[in-house]
């Protein structure tokens, strides 16, 4: 069962807040916190987490980083990314 948007949002915000300023969280950490350690549990959560991360960045509540830099357009980035508190 995939968690609802609210549960995804709360988990993202809790993990980036717990990690603190100038630290990042891998989206797979969020997925594992919700879906458990097995890929069958957390793998399907990766796209919903990405959608919530994009929404939260647009609201100014988190930052999405690629190669240590905030992505200029949250709707258009590819590859490995990390989540953090806004800078």
VORO-314671 format. One record per residue: residue number from 0; residue in one letter; x, y, z of N, C-alpha, C in turn. Coordinates in nm, 3 decimals. Atoms other than C-alpha are relative to their C-alpha. Example, Ala and Ser with C-alpha at 12.3 -4.5 7.8 and 13.67 -1.06 7.14 Angstrom:
site i: 0; aa: a; n.X: 0.089; n.Y: -0.119; n.Z: 0.000; ca.X: 1.230; ca.Y: -0.450; ca.Z: 0.780; c.X: 0.090; c.Y: 0.120; c.Z: 0.000;
site i: 1; aa: s; n.X: -0.082; n.Y: -0.119; n.Z: -0.006; ca.X: 1.367; ca.Y: -0.106; ca.Z: 0.714; c.X: -0.077; c.Y: 0.109; c.Z: 0.073;
This chain:
site i: 0; aa: x; n.X: 0.084; n.Y: -0.118; n.Z: 0.000; ca.X: 0.000; ca.Y: 0.000; ca.Z: 0.000; c.X: 0.089; c.Y: 0.125; c.Z: 0.000;
site i: 1; aa: x; n.X: -0.079; n.Y: -0.123; n.Z: 0.010; ca.X: 0.141; ca.Y: 0.338; ca.Z: -0.102; c.X: -0.058; c.Y: 0.103; c.Z: 0.098;
site i: 2; aa: x; n.X: 0.047; n.Y: -0.103; n.Z: -0.094; ca.X: 0.123; ca.Y: 0.606; ca.Z: 0.169; c.X: -0.063; c.Y: 0.117; c.Z: -0.076;
site i: 3; aa: x; n.X: 0.063; n.Y: -0.115; n.Z: 0.065; ca.X: -0.092; ca.Y: 0.908; ca.Z: 0.096; c.X: 0.098; c.Y: 0.118; c.Z: -0.005;
site i: 4; aa: x; n.X: -0.086; n.Y: -0.117; n.Z: 0.021; ca.X: 0.054; ca.Y: 1.245; ca.Z: -0.005; c.X: 0.041; c.Y: 0.065; c.Z: 0.132;
site i: 5; aa: x; n.X: -0.028; n.Y: -0.064; n.Z: -0.128; ca.X: 0.029; ca.Y: 1.380; ca.Z: 0.349; c.X: 0.110; c.Y: -0.076; c.Z: 0.075;
site i: 6; aa: x; n.X: -0.101; n.Y: 0.080; n.Z: -0.069; ca.X: 0.232; ca.Y: 1.091; ca.Z: 0.494; c.X: 0.137; c.Y: 0.013; c.Z: -0.069;
site i: 7; aa: x; n.X: -0.125; n.Y: -0.022; n.Z: 0.073; ca.X: 0.494; ca.Y: 1.131; ca.Z: 0.219; c.X: 0.061; c.Y: 0.136; c.Z: 0.037;
site i: 8; aa: x; n.X: -0.046; n.Y: -0.136; n.Z: -0.035; ca.X: 0.517; ca.Y: 1.506; ca.Z: 0.290; c.X: 0.057; c.Y: 0.004; c.Z: 0.141;
site i: 9; aa: x; n.X: -0.047; n.Y: -0.002; n.Z: -0.139; ca.X: 0.549; ca.Y: 1.456; ca.Z: 0.666; c.X: 0.134; c.Y: -0.071; c.Z: 0.014;
site i: 10; aa: x; n.X: -0.124; n.Y: 0.076; n.Z: -0.011; ca.X: 0.824; ca.Y: 1.197; ca.Z: 0.624; c.X: 0.116; c.Y: 0.075; c.Z: -0.063;
site i: 11; aa: x; n.X: -0.105; n.Y: -0.080; n.Z: 0.064; ca.X: 1.023; ca.Y: 1.412; ca.Z: 0.380; c.X: 0.042; c.Y: 0.114; c.Z: 0.092;
site i: 12; aa: x; n.X: -0.031; n.Y: -0.115; n.Z: -0.085; ca.X: 0.998; ca.Y: 1.716; ca.Z: 0.607; c.X: 0.067; c.Y: -0.042; c.Z: 0.130;
site i: 13; aa: x; n.X: -0.061; n.Y: 0.048; n.Z: -0.125; ca.X: 1.082; ca.Y: 1.516; ca.Z: 0.921; c.X: 0.146; c.Y: -0.038; c.Z: -0.023;
site i: 14; aa: x; n.X: -0.137; n.Y: 0.045; n.Z: 0.023; ca.X: 1.392; ca.Y: 1.359; ca.Z: 0.766; c.X: 0.094; c.Y: 0.116; c.Z: -0.032;
site i: 15; aa: x; n.X: -0.091; n.Y: -0.112; n.Z: 0.031; ca.X: 1.534; ca.Y: 1.683; ca.Z: 0.620; c.X: 0.020; c.Y: 0.089; c.Z: 0.123;
site i: 16; aa: x; n.X: -0.013; n.Y: -0.080; n.Z: -0.123; ca.X: 1.463; ca.Y: 1.865; ca.Z: 0.948; c.X: 0.091; c.Y: -0.069; c.Z: 0.099;
site i: 17; aa: x; n.X: -0.085; n.Y: 0.075; n.Z: -0.092; ca.X: 1.620; ca.Y: 1.590; ca.Z: 1.156; c.X: 0.147; c.Y: 0.003; c.Z: -0.044;
site i: 18; aa: x; n.X: -0.137; n.Y: 0.000; n.Z: 0.053; ca.X: 1.926; ca.Y: 1.591; ca.Z: 0.929; c.X: 0.066; c.Y: 0.135; c.Z: 0.024;
site i: 19; aa: x; n.X: -0.051; n.Y: -0.132; n.Z: -0.033; ca.X: 1.965; ca.Y: 1.965; ca.Z: 0.978; c.X: 0.050; c.Y: 0.079; c.Z: -0.120;
site i: 20; aa: x; n.X: -0.047; n.Y: -0.092; n.Z: 0.104; ca.X: 2.098; ca.Y: 2.261; ca.Z: 0.783; c.X: 0.129; c.Y: -0.052; c.Z: -0.062;
site i: 21; aa: x; n.X: -0.120; n.Y: 0.036; n.Z: 0.077; ca.X: 2.361; ca.Y: 2.199; ca.Z: 0.516; c.X: 0.024; c.Y: -0.151; c.Z: -0.009;
site i: 22; aa: x; n.X: -0.007; n.Y: 0.146; n.Z: 0.016; ca.X: 2.292; ca.Y: 1.823; ca.Z: 0.522; c.X: -0.111; c.Y: -0.041; c.Z: -0.095;
site i: 23; aa: x; n.X: 0.100; n.Y: 0.045; n.Z: 0.097; ca.X: 2.097; ca.Y: 1.623; ca.Z: 0.265; c.X: -0.051; c.Y: -0.139; c.Z: 0.034;
site i: 24; aa: x; n.X: 0.065; n.Y: 0.129; n.Z: -0.015; ca.X: 1.868; ca.Y: 1.322; ca.Z: 0.253; c.X: -0.019; c.Y: -0.058; c.Z: -0.139;
site i: 25; aa: x; n.X: 0.026; n.Y: 0.068; n.Z: 0.126; ca.X: 1.852; ca.Y: 1.068; ca.Z: -0.027; c.X: -0.149; c.Y: -0.037; c.Z: -0.004;
site i: 26; aa: x; n.X: 0.141; n.Y: 0.038; n.Z: 0.009; ca.X: 1.496; ca.Y: 1.010; ca.Z: -0.154; c.X: -0.023; c.Y: -0.147; c.Z: 0.038;
site i: 27; aa: x; n.X: 0.017; n.Y: 0.140; n.Z: -0.038; ca.X: 1.555; ca.Y: 0.637; ca.Z: -0.102; c.X: -0.007; c.Y: -0.018; c.Z: 0.152;
site i: 28; aa: x; n.X: 0.013; n.Y: 0.005; n.Z: -0.146; ca.X: 1.595; ca.Y: 0.708; ca.Z: 0.271; c.X: -0.144; c.Y: 0.024; c.Z: 0.042;
site i: 29; aa: x; n.X: 0.141; n.Y: -0.029; n.Z: -0.026; ca.X: 1.245; ca.Y: 0.854; ca.Z: 0.270; c.X: -0.082; c.Y: -0.125; c.Z: -0.034;
site i: 30; aa: x; n.X: 0.073; n.Y: 0.118; n.Z: 0.044; ca.X: 1.118; ca.Y: 0.552; ca.Z: 0.077; c.X: 0.018; c.Y: -0.116; c.Z: 0.099;
site i: 31; aa: x; n.X: -0.027; n.Y: 0.109; n.Z: -0.095; ca.X: 1.284; ca.Y: 0.307; ca.Z: 0.318; c.X: -0.068; c.Y: 0.026; c.Z: 0.135;
site i: 32; aa: x; n.X: 0.067; n.Y: -0.034; n.Z: -0.126; ca.X: 1.141; ca.Y: 0.493; ca.Z: 0.619; c.X: -0.148; c.Y: -0.038; c.Z: -0.006;
site i: 33; aa: x; n.X: 0.141; n.Y: 0.030; n.Z: 0.016; ca.X: 0.794; ca.Y: 0.431; ca.Z: 0.478; c.X: -0.027; c.Y: -0.143; c.Z: -0.045;
site i: 34; aa: x; n.X: 0.028; n.Y: 0.129; n.Z: 0.062; ca.X: 0.825; ca.Y: 0.105; ca.Z: 0.285; c.X: 0.082; c.Y: -0.116; c.Z: 0.051;
site i: 35; aa: x; n.X: -0.082; n.Y: 0.107; n.Z: -0.054; ca.X: 1.082; ca.Y: -0.091; ca.Z: 0.484; c.X: 0.125; c.Y: -0.024; c.Z: -0.082;
site i: 36; aa: x; n.X: -0.132; n.Y: 0.020; n.Z: 0.061; ca.X: 1.421; ca.Y: -0.231; ca.Z: 0.383; c.X: -0.001; c.Y: -0.074; c.Z: -0.134;
site i: 37; aa: x; n.X: 0.002; n.Y: 0.079; n.Z: 0.124; ca.X: 1.313; ca.Y: -0.456; ca.Z: 0.095; c.X: -0.041; c.Y: 0.087; c.Z: -0.119;
site i: 38; aa: x; n.X: 0.032; n.Y: -0.082; n.Z: 0.118; ca.X: 1.310; ca.Y: -0.301; ca.Z: -0.255; c.X: -0.145; c.Y: -0.011; c.Z: -0.047;
site i: 39; aa: x; n.X: 0.142; n.Y: 0.012; n.Z: 0.038; ca.X: 0.960; ca.Y: -0.438; ca.Z: -0.316; c.X: -0.088; c.Y: 0.094; c.Z: 0.081;
site i: 40; aa: x; n.X: 0.076; n.Y: -0.091; n.Z: -0.085; ca.X: 0.841; ca.Y: -0.217; ca.Z: -0.031; c.X: 0.028; c.Y: 0.145; c.Z: -0.029;
site i: 41; aa: x; n.X: -0.034; n.Y: -0.142; n.Z: 0.017; ca.X: 1.031; ca.Y: 0.104; ca.Z: -0.097; c.X: 0.011; c.Y: 0.043; c.Z: -0.146;
site i: 42; aa: x; n.X: -0.017; n.Y: -0.035; n.Z: 0.141; ca.X: 1.089; ca.Y: 0.092; ca.Z: -0.475; c.X: -0.119; c.Y: 0.073; c.Z: -0.062;
site i: 43; aa: x; n.X: 0.116; n.Y: -0.068; n.Z: 0.059; ca.X: 0.732; ca.Y: 0.182; ca.Z: -0.574; c.X: -0.026; c.Y: 0.141; c.Z: 0.056;
site i: 44; aa: x; n.X: 0.021; n.Y: -0.132; n.Z: -0.060; ca.X: 0.751; ca.Y: 0.491; ca.Z: -0.350; c.X: 0.086; c.Y: 0.109; c.Z: -0.062;
site i: 45; aa: x; n.X: -0.095; n.Y: -0.099; n.Z: 0.051; ca.X: 1.029; ca.Y: 0.663; ca.Z: -0.544; c.X: -0.067; c.Y: 0.108; c.Z: -0.085;
site i: 46; aa: x; n.X: 0.067; n.Y: -0.102; n.Z: 0.082; ca.X: 0.806; ca.Y: 0.837; ca.Z: -0.800; c.X: -0.095; c.Y: 0.088; c.Z: 0.082;
site i: 47; aa: x; n.X: 0.083; n.Y: -0.088; n.Z: -0.085; ca.X: 0.545; ca.Y: 0.954; ca.Z: -0.544; c.X: 0.083; c.Y: 0.094; c.Z: 0.086;
site i: 48; aa: x; n.X: -0.088; n.Y: -0.087; n.Z: -0.080; ca.X: 0.831; ca.Y: 1.089; ca.Z: -0.329; c.X: 0.054; c.Y: 0.112; c.Z: -0.087;
site i: 49; aa: x; n.X: -0.049; n.Y: -0.105; n.Z: 0.091; ca.X: 0.972; ca.Y: 1.276; ca.Z: -0.627; c.X: -0.108; c.Y: 0.105; c.Z: -0.025;
site i: 50; aa: x; n.X: 0.110; n.Y: -0.095; n.Z: 0.022; ca.X: 0.631; ca.Y: 1.432; ca.Z: -0.699; c.X: -0.019; c.Y: 0.091; c.Z: 0.121;
site i: 51; aa: x; n.X: 0.017; n.Y: -0.082; n.Z: -0.120; ca.X: 0.599; ca.Y: 1.546; ca.Z: -0.337; c.X: 0.119; c.Y: 0.094; c.Z: 0.020;
site i: 52; aa: x; n.X: -0.118; n.Y: -0.085; n.Z: -0.013; ca.X: 0.956; ca.Y: 1.678; ca.Z: -0.335; c.X: -0.010; c.Y: 0.121; c.Z: -0.092;
site i: 53; aa: x; n.X: 0.017; n.Y: -0.111; n.Z: 0.095; ca.X: 0.884; ca.Y: 1.888; ca.Z: -0.645; c.X: -0.101; c.Y: 0.100; c.Z: 0.054;
site i: 54; aa: x; n.X: 0.102; n.Y: -0.089; n.Z: -0.055; ca.X: 0.568; ca.Y: 2.027; ca.Z: -0.485; c.X: 0.055; c.Y: 0.078; c.Z: 0.119;
site i: 55; aa: x; n.X: -0.055; n.Y: -0.067; n.Z: -0.119; ca.X: 0.748; ca.Y: 2.104; ca.Z: -0.158; c.X: 0.105; c.Y: 0.104; c.Z: -0.037;
site i: 56; aa: x; n.X: -0.099; n.Y: -0.099; n.Z: 0.043; ca.X: 1.030; ca.Y: 2.281; ca.Z: -0.342; c.X: -0.071; c.Y: 0.122; c.Z: -0.058;
site i: 57; aa: x; n.X: 0.075; n.Y: -0.113; n.Z: 0.057; ca.X: 0.781; ca.Y: 2.494; ca.Z: -0.535; c.X: -0.061; c.Y: 0.087; c.Z: 0.111;
site i: 58; aa: x; n.X: 0.056; n.Y: -0.073; n.Z: -0.114; ca.X: 0.630; ca.Y: 2.591; ca.Z: -0.197; c.X: 0.110; c.Y: 0.063; c.Z: 0.086;
site i: 59; aa: x; n.X: -0.111; n.Y: -0.057; n.Z: -0.076; ca.X: 0.978; ca.Y: 2.684; ca.Z: -0.068; c.X: 0.029; c.Y: -0.072; c.Z: 0.131;
site i: 60; aa: x; n.X: -0.015; n.Y: 0.072; n.Z: -0.127; ca.X: 0.971; ca.Y: 2.417; ca.Z: 0.206; c.X: 0.122; c.Y: -0.091; c.Z: 0.003;
site i: 61; aa: x; n.X: -0.123; n.Y: 0.078; n.Z: 0.009; ca.X: 1.264; ca.Y: 2.204; ca.Z: 0.084; c.X: 0.076; c.Y: 0.046; c.Z: -0.124;
site i: 62; aa: x; n.X: -0.079; n.Y: -0.023; n.Z: 0.122; ca.X: 1.540; ca.Y: 2.221; ca.Z: -0.178; c.X: 0.033; c.Y: -0.136; c.Z: -0.060;
site i: 63; aa: x; n.X: -0.044; n.Y: 0.119; n.Z: 0.073; ca.X: 1.619; ca.Y: 1.961; ca.Z: -0.442; c.X: 0.137; c.Y: 0.033; c.Z: -0.057;
site i: 64; aa: x; n.X: -0.137; n.Y: -0.026; n.Z: 0.045; ca.X: 1.991; ca.Y: 1.935; ca.Z: -0.517; c.X: 0.050; c.Y: -0.108; c.Z: -0.094;
site i: 65; aa: x; n.X: -0.074; n.Y: 0.090; n.Z: 0.089; ca.X: 2.191; ca.Y: 1.779; ca.Z: -0.799; c.X: 0.144; c.Y: 0.045; c.Z: 0.003;
site i: 66; aa: x; n.X: -0.143; n.Y: -0.029; n.Z: -0.007; ca.X: 2.567; ca.Y: 1.761; ca.Z: -0.761; c.X: 0.028; c.Y: 0.118; c.Z: 0.094;
site i: 67; aa: x; n.X: -0.022; n.Y: -0.100; n.Z: -0.103; ca.X: 2.543; ca.Y: 1.984; ca.Z: -0.453; c.X: -0.061; c.Y: 0.136; c.Z: -0.026;
site i: 68; aa: x; n.X: 0.060; n.Y: -0.129; n.Z: 0.035; ca.X: 2.353; ca.Y: 2.265; ca.Z: -0.627; c.X: -0.151; c.Y: -0.014; c.Z: -0.012;
site i: 69; aa: x; n.X: 0.146; n.Y: 0.001; n.Z: 0.011; ca.X: 1.986; ca.Y: 2.354; ca.Z: -0.606; c.X: -0.039; c.Y: -0.002; c.Z: -0.147;
site i: 70; aa: x; n.X: 0.044; n.Y: 0.007; n.Z: 0.140; ca.X: 1.808; ca.Y: 2.257; ca.Z: -0.927; c.X: -0.074; c.Y: 0.128; c.Z: -0.035;
site i: 71; aa: x; n.X: 0.065; n.Y: -0.125; n.Z: 0.038; ca.X: 1.695; ca.Y: 2.566; ca.Z: -1.118; c.X: -0.150; c.Y: -0.017; c.Z: -0.028;
site i: 72; aa: x; n.X: 0.140; n.Y: 0.026; n.Z: 0.035; ca.X: 1.367; ca.Y: 2.406; ca.Z: -1.230; c.X: -0.041; c.Y: -0.135; c.Z: 0.056;
site i: 73; aa: x; n.X: 0.037; n.Y: 0.127; n.Z: -0.060; ca.X: 1.209; ca.Y: 2.141; ca.Z: -1.008; c.X: -0.083; c.Y: -0.090; c.Z: -0.093;
site i: 74; aa: x; n.X: 0.077; n.Y: 0.080; n.Z: 0.096; ca.X: 0.990; ca.Y: 2.029; ca.Z: -1.300; c.X: 0.088; c.Y: -0.065; c.Z: -0.106;
site i: 75; aa: x; n.X: -0.085; n.Y: 0.048; n.Z: 0.108; ca.X: 1.290; ca.Y: 1.955; ca.Z: -1.520; c.X: 0.142; c.Y: -0.029; c.Z: 0.050;
site i: 76; aa: x; n.X: -0.133; n.Y: 0.044; n.Z: -0.038; ca.X: 1.581; ca.Y: 1.768; ca.Z: -1.366; c.X: 0.004; c.Y: -0.151; c.Z: -0.014;
site i: 77; aa: x; n.X: -0.017; n.Y: 0.143; n.Z: 0.019; ca.X: 1.723; ca.Y: 1.423; ca.Z: -1.422; c.X: 0.111; c.Y: -0.053; c.Z: 0.089;
site i: 78; aa: x; n.X: -0.109; n.Y: 0.065; n.Z: -0.071; ca.X: 1.939; ca.Y: 1.174; ca.Z: -1.242; c.X: -0.014; c.Y: -0.001; c.Z: 0.150;
site i: 79; aa: x; n.X: -0.007; n.Y: 0.012; n.Z: -0.146; ca.X: 2.042; ca.Y: 1.133; ca.Z: -0.882; c.X: -0.019; c.Y: 0.138; c.Z: 0.061;
site i: 80; aa: x; n.X: 0.024; n.Y: -0.127; n.Z: -0.068; ca.X: 1.916; ca.Y: 1.404; ca.Z: -0.650; c.X: -0.008; c.Y: -0.023; c.Z: 0.150;
site i: 81; aa: x; n.X: 0.007; n.Y: 0.004; n.Z: -0.145; ca.X: 1.913; ca.Y: 1.485; ca.Z: -0.280; c.X: -0.099; c.Y: 0.107; c.Z: 0.046;
site i: 82; aa: x; n.X: 0.094; n.Y: -0.094; n.Z: -0.058; ca.X: 1.674; ca.Y: 1.673; ca.Z: -0.053; c.X: 0.063; c.Y: 0.067; c.Z: 0.121;
site i: 83; aa: x; n.X: -0.052; n.Y: -0.071; n.Z: -0.116; ca.X: 1.757; ca.Y: 1.939; ca.Z: 0.203; c.X: -0.098; c.Y: 0.109; c.Z: 0.042;
site i: 84; aa: x; n.X: 0.072; n.Y: -0.121; n.Z: -0.038; ca.X: 1.618; ca.Y: 2.230; ca.Z: 0.395; c.X: 0.036; c.Y: 0.109; c.Z: -0.099;
site i: 85; aa: x; n.X: -0.036; n.Y: -0.110; n.Z: 0.092; ca.X: 1.601; ca.Y: 2.548; ca.Z: 0.184; c.X: 0.122; c.Y: 0.074; c.Z: 0.052;
site i: 86; aa: x; n.X: -0.123; n.Y: -0.071; n.Z: -0.040; ca.X: 1.926; ca.Y: 2.744; ca.Z: 0.185; c.X: -0.026; c.Y: 0.146; c.Z: 0.011;
